Amino acid sequence: MAKELTICSPQLGVSPQSNLGGEVYDREIIKSFCQLGIKVIIILPKNKPYLARKNLKVYFLPFPFIWPPYLFNFFIVPYLLWLYKKEKFNILRIHSPYFVGLGALVFKLLNRSVPLVATYHHLEEKKPFFDLINRLIIKKWNLIVTDSKFSKKEIIEKYKVKSEKIHIVYPGIEKKFKPLPRKSELIKKYKLKKRKVLLFLGRLEPRKNIAFILQFIRRINDPNLKLLICGKGSLYQDLINKAEKLKVKDKVIFTGFIPEEEKVDYYNLADIFLFPSKKEGFGFSVVEAAACGVPSVVSEVSSLKEIVINGKTGYLAKLNDVDDWKQKIKRLLRDESLRKKMGQSARKFSQNFSWQKSAKKQIEIYNQSLTISH
């Protein structure tokens, strides 16, 4: 029965080079759907990169980008209607309710037999337009897939969606993330020989709370310590300025953007991975670091409590509590055997998260929970 599914999934991007959480998620889920024999049709802006594969069919809009992204809602409607006549897909999968949701609902008014499946990683905060869209449409989905118990609870509490409509499916990580020797070129580039390395890797935006790391790094009195902050984003220059102001510039290295194919080498530089985020629907980089055998210290908030086993695969630390973070990091820094033991446990735990497993579970949910015309 599953092999009869044809899923249409409009996308703003599924680039092989992207390491943005949402884009990585859809790229890998779509790849895994195709490997399971599911036919997937995607619509992309003109010339957007993608990886060709069996069971994947790609259609392009006539323009290369859409700004602001919510306008995608309006451009997509005629293409969905045209594509349905041509391909007769039997599920419309909405990765971003904010950028595709309104358009999908217009399509649904004219094609009531096609179920709508929406993915929510987490609810966006301080974005009134997104909140308005959710209030208008979140109860209209036939089924919602979300990344964590935290995100399901958040959706139910804020929008009163029925629990049975929301299904938790943890994302996966790629098999390339594994323990490897430290790359000599990177050790030389960043002068890390005989250094202990703390690492943050992710987008430099307010929600990730990276400025907090700079506040406590100067209070860890270890002359051999280096902090690598890997990524770009709206706060990049502000964080460099803050490091100078706090007089920790000598301890901190800002690497800039790290291409997807190089991430595994950077995780393997680290003794400890730090993730002080205020809110996450999942937390890809924590699990990727774990797969490389690196223990994490993360904020004791949202879904992060589901992907770090406190005291076994890393530590949960109180949000923005300098003393708590400092104490847990220092404990790991001074005890190499503890770091190694936690890293091994983290590696083992990370093997619970597989894209194949995630895709297979979603297909099972579709078949069990939706009325699908074949």
C-alpha positions in Angstrom: 0.0 0.0 0.0 2.8 2.4 0.9 4.3 2.1 -2.5 1.2 3.6 -4.1 1.8 6.9 -2.3 2.7 10.0 -4.4 3.7 12.9 -2.2 3.8 16.5 -3.5 6.1 18.7 -1.3 6.6 22.3 -2.4 10.0 23.6 -1.3 11.9 26.9 -1.1 15.1 24.9 -1.1 16.6 21.4 -0.6 20.3 22.3 -1.5 22.9 19.6 -0.9 25.2 22.3 0.5 22.7 23.8 3.0 23.1 23.2 6.7 20.0 25.2 7.7 18.0 22.8 10.0 14.7 23.0 8.1 16.3 22.6 4.7 18.5 19.7 5.9 15.4 18.0 7.4 13.4 18.1 4.1 16.4 17.2 1.9 17.0 14.1 4.0 13.4 13.1 4.5 12.6 13.4 0.8 15.7 11.4 0.0 14.6 8.6 2.4 11.1 8.6 1.1 12.5 8.0 -2.4 14.7 5.2 -1.1 11.6 3.6 0.4 10.0 3.5 -3.0 7.7 6.5 -2.5 7.2 8.8 -5.5 7.9 12.4 -4.4 7.2 15.5 -6.5 8.8 18.8 -5.5 8.3 22.3 -6.7 11.4 24.7 -6.4 12.2 28.2 -7.4 14.1 28.3 -10.7 17.6 27.0 -10.8 17.6 25.9 -7.1 20.1 23.0 -6.6 18.9 19.5 -5.7 20.2 16.0 -5.9 18.6 13.9 -8.6 17.5 10.4 -7.5 15.1 7.6 -8.4 11.5 8.3 -7.5 12.0 12.1 -7.3 10.5 14.4 -9.9 11.3 18.2 -9.8 9.3 21.1 -11.3 10.6 24.7 -11.3 8.8 28.0 -10.8 9.8 30.6 -13.5 11.6 32.8 -11.0 14.8 32.0 -9.0 13.9 33.4 -5.6 10.8 34.7 -3.7 11.1 37.5 -1.2 9.6 37.9 1.3 9.2 34.0 1.5 5.5 34.1 2.5 4.7 35.3 -1.0 5.4 31.7 -2.0 1.9 31.0 -0.7 0.4 32.9 -3.6 2.7 31.8 -6.4 2.3 28.2 -5.6 -1.5 27.8 -6.0 -1.7 27.7 -9.9 1.3 25.3 -10.0 -0.4 23.0 -7.4 -3.6 22.9 -9.4 -1.8 22.3 -12.7 0.5 19.6 -11.1 -2.4 17.8 -9.5 -4.1 17.3 -12.9 -0.8 16.1 -14.4 0.5 13.9 -11.6 -2.5 13.0 -9.4 -0.5 13.1 -6.1 -2.5 11.8 -3.1 -0.8 13.7 -0.3 0.2 17.3 -0.2 3.0 17.7 2.4 3.7 21.2 3.7 7.1 21.6 5.1 6.6 25.3 6.1 3.1 26.2 7.0 4.1 29.9 6.9 5.4 29.9 3.4 3.1 27.2 1.8 0.2 26.7 4.1 -2.2 29.4 2.8 -1.6 28.3 -0.7 -2.2 24.6 0.3 -5.5 25.5 1.9 -6.7 27.2 -1.3 -5.7 24.0 -3.2 -7.6 21.9 -0.6 -10.8 23.9 -1.2 -10.8 22.7 -4.8 -9.4 19.2 -4.2 -11.0 17.9 -0.9 -9.9 14.3 -1.3 -6.2 15.2 -1.0 -5.0 15.2 2.7 -2.7 17.9 3.9 0.2 16.9 6.1 2.1 19.7 7.9 5.5 19.6 9.6 6.2 21.8 12.7 9.7 21.8 14.1 8.8 24.4 16.8 6.6 27.4 17.1 8.2 30.7 16.1 8.3 33.4 18.9 7.9 37.1 18.5 6.6 36.7 14.9 3.0 38.0 15.0 2.5 37.2 11.3 3.4 33.5 11.8 1.1 33.3 14.9 -1.7 34.7 12.8 -1.2 32.1 10.1 -1.3 29.4 12.7 -4.5 30.7 14.2 -6.0 30.6 10.8 -4.8 27.3 9.6 -3.3 25.0 12.2 -6.5 23.1 12.9 -7.1 22.6 9.1 -4.3 20.1 8.7 -5.4 16.4 8.4 -2.2 15.5 10.2 0.8 17.2 11.9 4.3 15.7 12.2 6.5 17.3 14.8 10.1 16.7 16.0 9.7 16.3 19.8 7.4 15.9 22.8 8.2 19.5 23.6 6.9 20.7 20.2 3.7 18.6 20.4 2.9 20.0 23.9 3.6 23.5 22.7 1.2 23.2 19.8 -1.6 21.7 22.0 -1.3 24.3 24.7 -1.1 27.3 22.4 -3.6 26.4 19.7 -5.8 23.7 21.3 -5.1 21.2 18.5 -6.3 17.6 19.3 -3.5 15.4 20.5 -4.4 12.5 18.2 -3.8 14.7 15.2 -0.1 15.4 16.2 2.5 12.7 15.7 6.0 12.9 17.1 8.7 11.6 14.7 12.3 12.4 15.7 14.5 13.5 12.8 17.6 11.6 11.8 21.2 12.4 11.2 23.5 11.3 8.3 25.8 8.3 8.7 28.8 10.5 7.8 28.8 11.8 11.4 31.2 9.6 13.3 34.4 9.8 15.4 37.5 10.7 13.3 41.0 11.8 14.1 41.4 15.6 14.4 42.3 17.0 11.0 45.8 18.2 11.0 45.1 21.1 8.6 42.4 22.5 11.0 44.7 22.1 14.0 47.4 24.1 12.2 44.9 26.6 10.8 43.4 27.5 14.3 46.6 26.7 16.4 44.9 24.0 18.4 47.8 21.7 19.1 47.7 20.6 22.8 44.5 22.8 23.3 41.2 21.8 24.8 38.5 22.8 22.4 34.9 23.9 23.2 32.7 24.1 20.1 29.5 25.8 19.1 28.2 25.1 15.5 25.0 26.6 14.2 23.4 29.8 13.0 24.4 32.9 14.8 20.9 34.3 15.7 19.3 35.5 18.9 17.5 32.2 19.7 20.8 30.3 19.8 22.0 32.5 22.7 25.7 32.4 21.8 26.5 35.6 23.6 26.0 33.7 26.8 29.0 31.5 26.1 31.2 34.6 25.9 30.0 35.7 29.3 31.3 32.6 31.1 34.3 31.6 29.0 36.5 34.2 30.7 35.6 32.7 34.0 37.1 29.3 33.1 40.7 29.8 34.1 42.5 27.4 31.6 45.2 28.9 29.5 45.0 26.0 27.0 41.3 26.5 26.3 39.9 27.6 22.9 36.3 28.2 22.0 35.4 27.7 18.3 32.2 29.5 17.2 31.3 28.0 13.8 28.6 29.6 11.7 27.3 32.9 10.2 24.1 34.8 10.9 22.7 38.2 11.8 24.8 38.4 15.1 28.2 37.5 13.5 29.8 41.0 13.9 28.0 41.7 17.1 29.5 38.6 18.7 33.0 39.5 17.5 32.6 43.0 19.0 31.3 41.4 22.3 34.3 39.1 22.5 36.6 42.1 22.2 34.6 44.1 24.8 34.7 41.2 27.3 38.4 40.7 26.6 38.1 37.1 25.6 39.2 37.5 22.0 42.3 35.5 22.6 40.2 32.5 23.7 37.6 32.6 20.9 37.9 31.8 17.2 35.1 32.7 14.8 35.4 30.4 11.9 32.5 31.8 9.8 30.2 29.6 7.7 31.1 25.8 7.7 30.0 24.0 4.5 27.9 20.9 5.1 30.6 18.5 3.9 33.1 19.9 6.4 31.0 19.8 9.6 32.1 16.3 10.7 35.8 17.5 10.8 34.8 20.4 13.0 32.8 18.3 15.5 35.8 16.0 15.8 38.0 18.9 16.9 35.9 19.3 20.0 36.4 18.0 23.5 33.0 19.4 24.5 30.1 20.7 22.4 28.2 23.7 23.8 24.6 24.6 22.9 23.1 27.4 25.1 20.0 27.8 22.9 16.8 29.2 24.4 14.5 27.0 22.4 14.8 24.1 19.9 12.3 21.8 18.2 15.0 19.2 18.0 18.7 20.3 18.0 20.5 18.6 15.0 23.9 19.8 15.9 23.8 18.3 19.4 23.0 14.8 18.0 25.5 15.2 15.2 28.2 16.1 17.8 27.1 13.0 19.8 27.5 10.8 16.7 31.1 12.0 16.5 31.6 10.9 20.1 31.5 14.4 21.6 29.6 15.0 24.9 27.5 18.2 25.1 26.5 20.8 27.6 23.2 22.2 26.6 20.4 24.4 28.1 17.9 22.5 30.2 15.0 23.7 28.0 12.6 22.6 25.3 13.5 19.5 23.2 17.1 19.5 24.4 16.0 17.6 27.4 15.0 14.8 25.0 18.3 14.5 23.2 20.8 14.7 26.1 20.8 12.2 28.9 22.0 14.3 31.8 25.1 12.9 33.4 25.4 10.1 30.8 25.7 11.7 27.3 26.4 15.2 28.5 25.0 17.7 30.9 21.8 19.7 31.0 22.6 23.2 32.5 20.3 25.9 33.7 19.5 28.5 31.1 21.8 31.5 31.4 23.2 30.3 34.8 26.9 31.1 34.5 27.9 29.2 37.6 26.0 26.0 36.6 27.5 26.0 33.1 31.0 26.8 34.4 30.9 24.0 36.9 29.8 21.4 34.4 32.2 22.4 31.7 35.1 22.5 34.2 34.2 19.0 35.5 34.4 17.6 31.9 37.6 19.5 31.1 39.6 18.2 34.0 38.4 14.6 33.7 39.5 13.0 30.4 38.1 9.6 31.3 34.7 11.1 32.0 34.7 12.9 28.7 35.6 9.7 26.9 32.9 7.7 28.7 30.2 10.3 28.0 31.4 10.6 24.4 31.0 6.9 23.9 27.5 6.9 25.5 26.6 9.9 23.3 27.7 8.0 20.2 25.6 5.0 21.2 22.5 7.2 21.9 22.8 9.0 18.6 22.2 5.8 16.8 18.6 6.0 17.7 18.2 8.9 15.2 18.1 7.7 11.6 16.5 9.4 8.5 15.4 6.0 7.2 13.7 5.3 10.5 12.1 8.7 10.6 10.8 8.4 7.0 9.5 4.9 7.5 7.6 6.0 10.6 6.1 8.9 8.8 4.9 6.7 5.9 3.3 4.3 8.4 1.5 7.2 10.1 0.2 8.4 6.7 -1.2 5.0 5.9 -2.7 4.4 9.3 -4.1 7.9 9.9 -5.1 9.3 6.5 -7.8 8.4 4.0 -5.7 8.2 0.8 -7.2 7.8 -2.6 -5.1 5.6 -4.9 
